[in-house]
Amino acid sequence: MSISDTNALGSPLQDFTDFDKTIATSTSDVSSSARVREVSTGACTNGVEFFAPDRNGDTNSTETIDFYDAACTSEARDFVRVFTSTGATSENVAVTESLFAPGNTTPIASRSQMRTITNGTFNANGFPIASDGFNLVESGSLNISGAKTIDSSRELVLEPATAGTTSYCSDAAGFNATGFAKLNETFGWQGGVLSGGTRVVNADNSVTWTGTHAGTDFKGAIGGLSIVTGTQNTACPIATPMFALAGGTSTGTYSIPVSATYARGRLVSLTITGATLANGTTLNVTTNASAGGSSSQFITGTVSNGATQIATFAVDAFGDGTLTVTATGAQYVITAWHVVR
């Protein structure tokens, strides 16, 4: 249950991170919204480097490198996107991201995604304009040691802004494709922010995403889960999610109210209070700002059943860390906000 609950939380947080890296505030904003007026091509600015085109020189591409340190010496994420226009209001985007542990020059994992964006307007680097709204569908995987570990799909409906606030809704489904051999099981999730989602650009150019992520946890035999694709949604609220899981058994529902703030595309604050999880458990999450985003104790959370602590987790700003089951002391690795092994 602790693995399922952590993945249920990780799904919207990874979504917020991905969306915030690839949204622009205006046609003149040539990098992502979180970096407007802060990042120039190839320069190290507050731990971020941005290139257009990417360092490989690919046509219609960008590359964003996030570092653990402000001086850009310890690489954390290398995010490359190649976009192809498919019409006046649509494009396809191929995303490849390499994930690094602190001080490690060899990636510990990689992510690949294919996106379709429709009903949007775009800037010179193919970033959709947030204030105009758009629809996005994405499928991808997180790979560790060359093996598909997390398989997931999601959709986002971002509505045109009103008075500086953008409303959105989304849904997603995913599962651990390799599973957990010592448990002889694998775990997945389906659901999304069905109503009440907002995206606000703050006075300091940070961006805050809020909403309640409601859905269902699943478990099943290793290799037994799969994602079912339905009809895309183009308006909020979402009555029938586009993505669902097949082949598993429901272990309960969850409702997680999330407020996440990003600066230059990096998580700087996360607030979750009184989230309800399967079997009556609750989740509370704290940001330890004094620890710094590169610390494995930057974001800490507790899963409890009444007064009894069931599990704890601790991650850095990129969602890498450890889940610990209280009763047994068993630990599981969290990478990019998902429990992977």
Secondary structure, DSSP 8 states (H G I E B T S, - for coil): -HHHHHHHHHHHHHHHHHHHHT-BSSTT--S-GGGTTT--BT--BTTEEEESS-TT--TTEEEEEEESSTTS-SEEEEEEEEEEEEETTEEEEEEEEEE--TT-SS-SEEEEEEEEEES--B-TTS-BBGGG-EEEEEEEEEEETTEEEEEEEEEEEE---BTTEEEEEEEEEEEESS-BTTTTBEEEEEEEE-S-EEEEE-TTS-EEEEEEEEEEEEEE-TT--EEEE-----SSS-SS-SEEEESSEEEEEEEEEEEEEEETTEEEEEEEEEEE-GGG-EEEEEE-GGG-TTSTTSEEEEEEETTEEEEEEEE-TTS-EEEEETTT--EEEEETTEE--
